[in-house]
Amino acid sequence: MLRALRKSTTYIMVSLLTLGLIFSSDLSERAYAASESVSVDLSQSLGAPTYRGTGFLYGLNQDGSAPIGGLLSDLKPKLFRGGGASLSGGGWAVGGYSGYLPRFNEVRDQYNRANALGAKYQILVSDIWGSFAGLNPEVFPGDNGDWTYWNQFLTQLVQDKIANNMTNARYDIWNEPDGAYFWDRTSTQYFEMWKRGVQLIRSLDPNAVIVGPSYGGFNANQLSSWLDYAKSNNVLPNILDWHFSADPVADVQTAQSLLTAKSITQIQGFTIGEYIWSQEQNSGYTAWYLARLEKSGVLGANHAIWDHCCSSGLLDDTLTTSSEKKGQWWTYKAYADMTGTIVNTSPSAHIDGVASKDASKASALILLGNKGGQTGDIDVNINRLDTASYLIGSNGKAHVVVSLINNIDPVAAPVVTQSFDATVVNNSIKLIIPWNYALDAYTISITPSTGTQSSNVYEAENAALSGGAKVMTDHTGYSGTAFVAGYEAQGASTQFTVQMSAAGSYNVNLRYGNGSGTMRTLSIYVNGSKIQQTSLAATSDWDTWATKTETISLQAGSNTIAYKYDPGDNGLVNLDKITINSTSVPDVAAIPGKIEAENYNYMWGVQTETTSDTGGGLNVGWIDNGDWMDYAVNVLSTSAYTVSLRVASGISGGQLQVRDGAGSVLSMVSIPNTGGWQTWTTVTSNVSLPAGNQILRLYAATGGFNVNWMSLATSAGPLSLVYQAENNTILSGGARVMTDHANYFGSGFVAGYELQGASTKFTVNVPSQGLRNVALRYANGSGTQRTVSIYVNGVKIRQTALPQLASWDAWGTKTESLNLLAGNNTIEYKYDTGDNGLINLDQITIS
């Protein structure tokens, strides 16, 4: 067959851990330590859910009718923002009243939909005027000292708002006036526009709620100066607004401190007019940001729009173009499902969440998100169940369901990855979430245990029977509706089909009856291969049942487990059911070590088949250009490694990349024509890996080959570790992830170095102390040399000079020799006093 043809192209996610892990003893007894830990305190009630984070910039279609029904209402939105920007006519500035009217009508219709849902609406006054996303009009308010046109426009807008009873609409006077993208005039003219605009609106609409300044980012110095002007001219807004907080909690605290220091008391609260950059549009980051918004106390916030602006009705691309639900939509749905009262969640460095408890529903719900880049085991501690005793069943247990919100398009529903009854110890439940993909989010629901659980139970009477095995009910004590007998003669077989979300070793418990008076034996087959003979001790009679546990390796996805009466067995048993224990720990591949290709955790586009290679089993095939497999690994030590890949191909030209979880290419190997799709050879390459839990991706740059396994062994080769600026870094002071220039590596780069304080802090790991070459890949299209300061482990080392490059799409490298400690270190590039900043950062390479 042609390997370029495959049966389907679907995204399949396999969670690393299917079943729950509950510990009543010291957590240090785990096979490996959790990377981070979060806690939920059910005793700290913080009030009713506000859903303050559910808002959308241009999330509705032109007349407000889309998204339809529950696609919108199920999310319980609280805020919308728009101004008809996508419509022709150019707004008031270009087309006068004719350009204005379609935009106002869109605002009116969208307001009516929002108001019916109990949400507020921020009218983007500047968009109705005609200033939008770099498409600036030729006329701005106050050009040549003439304010007539601006006054006429505002008068018309206010009169139309009042005439249409838009009492819950707010005036958001000018979008992001701190850059030429939206305000292409002087700051002096802007401040005059603001002053005149506030005064006129309030004179015409005494109940007006005005929002501003709607700056494009949070900068305390900039905001302080703005507040000074607005206070001295008596034109403070009702609501203080800015965009794209790196952390809403910190920025709200800073903003409140500014108001207190300036004795400003009339501002009613804060909104974040836009949040989430384009590269942050994923389930994990959205959930993390919602948690931070909930903690911040803002009045509301709007998800930003990056594609399909501005009347598509796709809720800022949380829906597909055919209005199917994406992972982000399900994240908002989980947030909307919070009822009762919010309780306190204590975050880790990268993981935060929102949690609620509801006595009327006897339930609790937790939504957990990922700030970015964090993978590995996450401890979740749910404490003080004594203050929510309705969560504990009569058996002293709580039922816990962990669901994964995949960051894929579309998502039919979250995937249950753990379901178990948890014993409550010292009023607490402890569990582990193996967070294998940082872009995903998780929910945890807790209800009282009912004492029954069937999600991991497979009844024998529902299995595939052959060779004389038959369903019977002539003995008592069985579970389900019957049991399987008929093991009097060789060939009798009961074959169970079970679903596993990850490859690993599991405890499989067979409940059986053996009233024969002697030990009986059967053979166990897994996925068609005989793995062992099992011995089943006698029970007191045929109405008495016992359990025999085997540790069995199962692959991800569908498996068959058969109990068969083979030659050499003596049969004569009855089978009731098998139970797959919730305490089994699936495999996380240890590096150095070998990984079977079919034991991926995520994949795109590939399929598996039986292999004729030595050792048998399965191989991965049907690999086309762009297909990939992700593997969760635990690298034991930072080192250079030799990667051996077992491959086969009937054609030439295959190219296989080894990538890290951030998308960095660690190595590339060419796949030769081996003479056939089951003619195997081993190719090798070299990579450098930091210690710890992480994702390795096999990516087909050019497809047309099969993979059976890969192994990694330490080597004496040179160490070269790559860390992407957009992943697993701490950004502050305005530094942010962007994608608006070309030729970066990974999934984005870090910009935002326009103002002092911008910082990107990498956490790196090296095997030994000493000087290391640290190469920064940067862009500098400013036309002159730029400087930033370098900090290592919190201590400023030096200022580095970064020469100018041809453009912002060109990237250069600046290498520094830095003294690093053995183990973890931080390397920070910061715009300090004495620097001139204005650079973009792509990655660092340590060698």
N, C-alpha and C positions, 0 to 999 in steps of 0.2 A: 504494500500500500504506500501511497505518497505520504510522507510524514508531515508535509505542510498542511494536510487536510485533517481536521479533527471534528469530533462529533458536536461540540458546542463551544462557545466562548463565553464563559460565565466566571464571575468572581466568586471564589469559594473561600470563606474564612473558617479556620479551625482554631477554636480557642485552646490555649495550652492546658487549661485545667477544667475538666468537666464537672467534677464533684467537689464538695466542700471540705475544708480542712478545719476542724475544731480542736482547740487545745485547752486542756484543763491544767496542764503542767507548764513548766518553764518554756518559753518560746525558743530558747537557745537550743532545744533538742531538734530543731528542724534540720533537714538535709542542707539547706542553705538559708542564709539570713535574708530577711526582707530588706529591700533597698530604702524604703521610706514607710512612714506610719502615719495614719490619720485616726482621729478619735471623734466619736459622737457622744455627747453627754445629754441623755434624755431628760435629765433633771433641770436643765437650763432652758426654760421656755422664753422665746424671744418675740412672741406675738404671732398674730395670724399671718399666713403667707401673703405677700404683696404682689408677687409676679412683676416686680419693678424692672426686671431685666428684659421683659418681653415687649419689644417695640421694634418698628421697622421703618427705615427710610425708603420711600418709594416701594413699599411692599405690595401695594394694591394695583389693580389695573385702572384704566382711565375713569370708568364710571363707578369704581369701588365694588363691583360685583364679584370679582375674583381676588383671591381664591374663594371657592364656593364653600358654604356650609361649614362642616366640622374641620376642614383643612385650616380654617382660620379660628373659628370659635373654640375649638378644642385646646388651643394654645393660650386662651385667656389673655389676649394682648391688652396692654395698658397705655401704649403711646404709638403714634404714627407721625410721620414728618414728610411733607411734600410740597411741591409748588408748580407742577405741570411742566417740568423742564424738558421732557422729550417731545413736546408738541411743537408743530410748525408755527410760524408767525412771529417768533422772536420775542414774545412778551411785549410789555408796554414800551420799553426803550426802543424797540425796532418797529413794531407795528401799531403803536398807540393802543387805543381801546380794542381794535380788532385783534391785535396780537395778545392783548391781556385777557380777553373774555374766555377763550378756550382753556387757558390755564386756571383762571378762577373757577370755572365750572368743574374742572377736574378736582380741584381742592374741595369745593362744596360737596361733590358726590362722594369723595373719599371720606370727608368729615362725617357725612351722614352714616356711612357704614361703620366707621370707628365709634361714633357717638352711640349707635345702637348697641354696640358691644361694651359700652361703659369705658371706652378709652378716650384719652385726650389726643388732640391733633395740633402739631406745630406747623403753622403756615410759613413756608420758606418764602419770605417776602422778596428776597433778592432773586429767586428763580422766576417768580411771576414778573418781576421787573425785566429779566432777560439775561442775567449774569449766571452762567452755569458751566462748570468744568472746563475752563479755558476758552469757551466760546463766548468771550466777552463782547458785549455790544460796544458800539462806537461812543455811545452816550452813557456817562455815569452821573449819578446825582451830584449836582454842584459844579459840573464842568463850567469853567469860565465864570464862576461865581453865580451861576444862574440856578436857583432852586425851584423855579416854577414847575417844571415838568415832574420833579420828585413830589412836590406838594400835591399836584393834581392826581398823580398815581396813588399816593397814600390815601387821599380823601376818597377816591373811588373804591379802593380796597376796603377801607373801614366801613364805608356806607353799605357795601355789598355784604360784608360779614354780618353786620347788624341786621340788615333786611332779611337775611336767610337764617336768622336765629342760631348763629354758630357760637353759642355762649361758651362752649368748652374748647374753643380754638384759641391758640396762643400765637402771638406775633414773634416769629424768629427773624429778626430784621435783616441780617446779612450773614451768609454762610462763609465761614473761614476767611475773614478779611485780612488775615495776617500773611497772605501771600498773593502774588500777582495772578494766580490761577483763577481767583474769584474777585479780587479787588485790584484793578489795574490803575490805581491812582495813589496819591501820597497818603501817608497816615493822617496828616492834618485834615485833608478833605474827608477821610473816613470818619474821624472823630466829629467833625461838623455834621456829617450826614447822620451819624448816630444821635447826636443831640437834637437836631431838628426833627428827626423821625420819631423819637420818643415823645417829644413835646407835642407834636401834631397828633399822634395816635391817641395820647391820653386826653387831649382836648376834645377829640371827636368821640372817644370811647372810654368813658371814665372807669369802666370795669375791665379795661384791657389788662391782659397778662402778657408781659413782654419778656422774651428770652434772649440772652446774649452773654458774652460777645460771640459765642460759637466759634472760638478759635480752633485751628486745625490740630492742635495738640495741647497738652497741659504744660505750661511753663509758668512757674510761680512768679518770677520777676516780671514777665510780660503781663500776667494777670493783675499783679499788684499795681502796675502803672495804669492799667485800664480802669481799675476800681477807683484809683485816685481821681482820674478825670471824671468818671461818671458821678462820683460822690460830690465833687466840687461844683459840678454843673447841674446837680439835682436830676440826673437822668439814669439812676441805677435801674437795672431790670428787676422784675419781680422774681425771676428765676435765673440763677447763674448757670451758664452752659458752656461746655467745652467738648472737644472730641478726642477720641483715641487715647484714653488713659492707659498707661502700661499696667497700672494697678489702681482701680477705682478707690479702694480703701485708703491707700496712702494719699491719693490726690484730694479726696474729699476732706481728709484731716488737714491737709495743707491749706485748702481753700477756706475751711472754717476758721483756721488760725488767722488767715489774712483778714477775714471779716471781723473777727474779735479784736485784732490789733488795731483795726481802723474804726472801731466802734460803729460798724455797719450792722444794723439790726432789721432793716426792712426787707432784706432778701429772704424769700420764703423757703428756698431749698435749691437743690442742684439737679441738673439733668446732664446726661452725656449724649449729645445729639447724634453721634455716630461712634460705633465701636466695632472692632474686629477688622484687621487688615486682610487683604485678599488671601495671603498664605496662612491665615489663622482660621479660615473657614472650614473647620472640621469638628466632629462631634466632641472630641476630648477638650480642645481649647474652649469651645463654646460653653461646655458645662463648667469648666474652671472659671470662666469669666462671669457666668451667671452667679456662681457662688460668691465671687468678689463683689458683684453688684448688690447682691442681697445683703452682704455684710456692710456695704458702704453707706447705705441709707439714702441713696439718690432717689429722687422722685420718679425717675424713669430713665430709659436709655433706648437707643435705636440701633439695631443691627445695620451696618453699612451695606451699601449695594455696590458691587464691582462689575457685574455683568448684567445684561438684559435690562439696562436702565432705560426708561423709568416707568413704564406703564404695563409691564408684563404680567403683573399679578402673581409672581412666583415667590413672594415673601423673601426677597433678597437672595434668591437661589437656594433657599432651604427646600424648595420643590424643584423637580426636574422640569424641563420645558414641556413635558406632557402632564405636569401637575402630579407626579408621583413623589412620595415622601423620601427625602434624603435622611442620612443619619442626623444632620443638624435639626431637622424637623422633629425627629423623635426625642432629641435632647430637650427641645422646648416643651414637648408633650410631657416628658417626665417631670420637668419643672412645674408645669401647669397641674400635674396630678398631686402636688403637695396640698394637703388639707390639714385642718386642725390647727396646730401651732408649730412654728419653726423652732427647732432646738439647735443648740450650739454645736458647731463642727470645728475641730482644731486641725488646721491643715499641716501638711509637710511642706518641704521646699517647692515641690512641683504639683502636688495633688491637693485639691480642695473640693468641698462639696456643700450641698444644701441638704438639710434633713428636716423631716417633719414627723410628728406623731399625732394620732387622731383617736381619741378614746371612743368616739361614736362609731368608728369603723373597726376598732380593735386592730389597728395596723400602724406601721411606721414605714417611711420611704426615704431613701437616701439616693441622691444623684451625685456621682463623683466625676470630676474632670481633671484633665492633665494640662498643665501650663505649657508643656512642650518638651519633647526629647526624653522624658523619663520612661524607662521600661524596666521590667523586673517585678519581683514580688512586692506587693503593697499590703502591709498589715492594716486591717480595719478593726478598731476596737470600739464596740458599742456598749456604753457603760450606763449604769444607774437604771437598769430595767425595773428596779423596785419602785421607781416613780412612774412606770408604765406597765403595771402588773397585768394589764389586759393583753399584753403580748405573750404571756407565758401560759401554756396549756396545763391541763390537770396533771400531765406527766412530767411537769417541771421543765419542759422544753419549748423553744420558739422555733417556728418554721421559717427558714431563710431561703430566699430565692435571689440569686445574682444573675442579672441579665446584661448582656453586652450590646451596646449601641454601636454598630459597625459604622465606620466612616466610609461608606460606599454609596453608590447611586444606582438604582434606588434601594431602599431598605423596606422589606415587607413588614417587618416588626423586629424589635430587639430579640436576641437569641439567649435563651436560658442556658447558662454555663454551669451553674451550681444550684442544687435544690436539695435541702437536707434539714433534718431536725437538729437543732443545736442545744446542747446542754448548757444551761445558764449557771455559771460559776462566779461566785462573789458578785452577783448582780450584773455580770458582764458576758458578752459573747465576743469571741475573737475569731476572725477568719482571715484568709489570704486571698487576694485577687492577683493572679499572675498577669500583669499589664504588659502584654507582648507587643502592642502597637500603640505608640503614644497618641495617635490621632483618634483613638476610640474613647468612648465614655462607658460608664457602668452605672447600673442602678442596683440597689439592694432593697428588697421588700421584706418586712418582718410581720408575721401574723402568729397567733398562738398555734402550737402544734395540736393536731387532732389525734395523734397517736398512730396514724396510718400514713404510709408514703409508698407510692407505687412507681415513681418515675424511673427507678433503677431496678425494677422487678419484672422478670419475664416469666410468665406462666407456661408450664410445659404443654398444657392442653392447647395453647395457641401456636406452638412450634410446628415445624415441618416433620412429619412422622413417616417412617419407612421401615421395611423389613419385618413387619408384624407388630411394631409399636402402635398402641391404640389408646384412646381416651377412655378412662373408667371412673366410676364413682362408688365402687362397692366396698371401699374402706372409708373411715372417718378421719377427721383432723387435717385434711388437705386445705390449702388456700385456694382462692379463686373459685372456679366452677367445677374443677375435676383434677385428675392427675393422669399420668401416662404409665401404662403397664405394657405387657407383651414382650418382656425381655427374657422369654423362655428359650429362644433360639438365636444362633448367630445371625448377624445382619440387622437386628433391631436397632433403630437409630432415632434420636430426637435431636433435631437441629434448630437452635435458636439463632435468630438474627438480631444483633444488637448494634446500636449506634454509639460511637465514641467521638467526642469532639477533639481528641488529641491522641497521638500515639503514646503508649506507655505500658507500664506493668500494673495490672489491676487484680484485686482480690475478687474472685468469682466463687460465690457460695452456692453449692447445689444442695437443695433440700430433698431428701430421699427417704424412702421406707425400705427396710430390709428385715422381714420377719422370718428369714430362712434359717436362722440360728448359726450362721457362719459368715465369715468375711466374703464379700462379693467384689468383683472387679469389672470395670468398663474402660474403654479407650476414649480419650479426649482428642478431638480434632478441632483445630482453629484455622479458619479460612481454607479448609480442604486438606490441611496437612496434619498428620498425627503427631502430637507433641508428647504424650505420656499416657501411661495407664494409671488409673486412680483406684484406690482401695476404699471400700465402703463398709464400715463396721456394722455388725448386726444390731438391730433394734429389738426391743422386747417383743413386739408383735407387728402386724401389718397396719395397725392403726396408729402406730407411733412413728414419729418422723425425726430425723437427725440432719445435721448440716456438715458438709465436707467443703473445706475452702482450698482453692488452688490459686496460686499467683500466676497469672497468664498475661503474656504480652499481646496487646491488641493494637491494630493500626488506626489511624484517624479515619473517621467515616464508618461505613458499614462493615461488620464482621459477622462471621458465622462461628458458633460454638456448638459442636455436636458431641453427644454422648452415645457411643456405639458399642455393640456387643461384637467384638472382634475375635478371631482365632487367638487363643491364649487367655481370653477372659472367661469368666464363669457366669456373668449376667445375673438374671433373676432378681431385679430390683424394680421399685416403682419410683418415678421422678415427679416431684411436685412443682418446682420452680427453680430458677437461678436468680440470685441477687448480686449486683455488682456494687461493692462497698463504696460508700461515700468518702472513705479515708484513703483511697488509693492515690498515689502521686504519679502522674504521667511524667514522661521523660523530658527533662531539659538537657540538651546535649552538652556534655562537658568537653571543653577544649583545653588541651589536646584530646582528640578522639575522632571517632568515625560516625557519620550521620548517613542513614539511608535516605536516598533522595525523596522517596514517597512519604517520609515523615515530616512533611512541611507543616508549618502553622498557618501560613497564608499562601495563596497562589493566584495567578492569573493565567487562564487559558490552557493549562496543561491537563493531561490525563495520565493514568497509570495503566500498566499492563504487566503480565507475567514475563519475567526475564529468564533467559537461558544462561546468564552469566554464572560464574562460580558462586555457590551459596544460595541460588534460587531467589524466591521472593518476587518483588515487584521492581520495576524501574519506572521512571517518569519519561513520557514521550509526548508526541504531538506538540513539540516546542516550536513555536513560530517567532518571528521578530517581535520583540517587546514583551514576550511572556516571561514570567518570573516565579520563583518560589522563595518564601521567607522561612528562616529557621531560627528558633529561639535557642540561644547558646549561653553558657556560663563559662567565660574565659578565665582560667585559673590564675594566669599571671600575664602582665604586660610583656609582650615579646614579639619578635618576628616569627612567622609561621610559614611552613611549606604546606601549600594546599594541593592535595592529590585528588583528581576528579576522574571517576570511572565513566567513560563515555563511549558511545557507538554512533556511527552515522553511515548512511549510504550515499552521501554526497559530500562535496568539499565546500569550504567557505564559512563554516559555523564560527561564531565569535561569542564567547561566554564571559560575562563580567562577574566578578565578586564585588558586591557593594555592601556598605554598612547600612544601618537603619536610617541614616540621614540622607542616603542616596549617593554618598561619595563612592567613586569607583576606586576600589582598593587594588584590583589587578584585572587583567584581561588575558584570556587564553584562546588560542585558535584550535578549533576542533577539526581534526583531519577526517578524510574519508577512510573509515576503518575496513571497508569492504562489505558492510551490511549493518542492518539496524540492530542485530544481536551479535555482532562481532565487536568485542570489547577491547579497549586499550585504556591506559592511564596517562593523563596529562597533568603537568604540575605548574604551579605558579607560586609567587611569594606575596604575603600580606603582613601587615603589622596590626596588632589588635591590642586595645587596652584591656585591663582586667575587669571582670564583672559581667553581669547579665546584659545581653544586647541581642540585636537582630542581625543575621547575615542573610543577604539576598543573592541568589543566583539569577542573573538577568541575561536574557538572550538578546544581545545586540544584533546578531544575525542568527536566525534559528535554523532548524534542520538537523537535529541530533537528539539522542537519548542520554539520560544521566541515570546511573545506578546508585552511586554513593559518592560522598566526598569525605576526606579525612584531613585533619590538620595536625601537624607535628611541629614542635618548637624547632627553630633553626638558628644558626649563628649569623644569619644575614643581618644587614643594617636595619635598625628600627626607623620606621617612618609612619607617624601617627597623624591622621587628618581629623580635624575638628571643625565642623561647619558653624559659621557665626549664627545661623538662624536656628540651630538646634542645641538644646541642652546648655544654653548660655543664659546668663542673667542680664537682661537689658534694662537700663534705667536712664533717667535724665533726658528722655525724648528719643533715645535710640529705638529703632523699630525695624521689623522685617518688611522688605519691599521686593518687588519683581519687575519694576518698570524700566530696567536696563537689561541689556543682553549679556550673554557669555559668562554668567556666574555658574558656579558649581553647586550641586545640591538642589534644594527647593527654593532658594531665595538668597538674599544678602541683607546686611544690616545697614540702614541709612539713619538719618536723624542727627547727624553731627553738625547741625547748624548753630547750636547754642552750647555754651559751657555746661558741663555736667553730664553730657551724653556719655554713656559707658557701655561697653560689651565685655562681660566677664566670662571667660572660658574656665571650665574645670577639666584638668588634664591629669593623666596618670602615666608615670614613667617608672621603670623597674629599679632604678638606682639613682643616687644623688650625683650631681655633677652638672657641668655645662652642657646645654643642649642648644642646637640651632633651631630657632623658632621663626619660621617663614610666614609672614602675614601676606595674604593675597588681598589687594586693595584696589580701589578705583579712585582716581583724582582727575576729574575733567575740569577743574576750576581755572586752569591756566597759570597756576603758580604753585610753588611748593607748599605743602600743608604739614602741620605737626600735631601729634597727640602724645600723651604721656603713657608709659607702660608701668603697670604695677604687677608685682609677683608676690602672691600670698599676702596681699594687703599693703605691701611696702612699695613706694614709688622708686623705680630703678633708674629711669632716664626718660628724656624726651626723644621721640623718634621723628625723623624728617622723611616725608613721603613725597618723592618728586612728582611733578605733574605728568599726566599721560595724555594721549591723543584725544580721548573723549571719555564720557562716563560709561561707554560700552567696552572700553579697553581696561585690562587688568594687569597690574604689575605685582612684583613681589619684593618685600623688604625683609631681610633676614637679620635677626638679633641673636647674639649668644647670651643665653639666660641661665642662671644657676637654679636648678630645680631640685627639690627634695625627692627621695624615694617615696612612691605612692602618689596620693592626690595633691595637686597644686592648683592655684588659681592664677590665671594670666589675664590681666585687664587692660584694655585700650580705652583711655578716658580723655575727654576734652577738658583739660585743666586750665587754670589761669596761666597765661603765658603761651598757650597753644592757639592755633587758629583753625583747627578742626576742618569741617567740610570735606569729609571723605566717606566712602562706602567700604565696608568690610565683607569679604566673602568667606575666608577660612584661614586657619593656621595649620601648618604642617610642622611636626616636631621630629627631629632626626638627631 
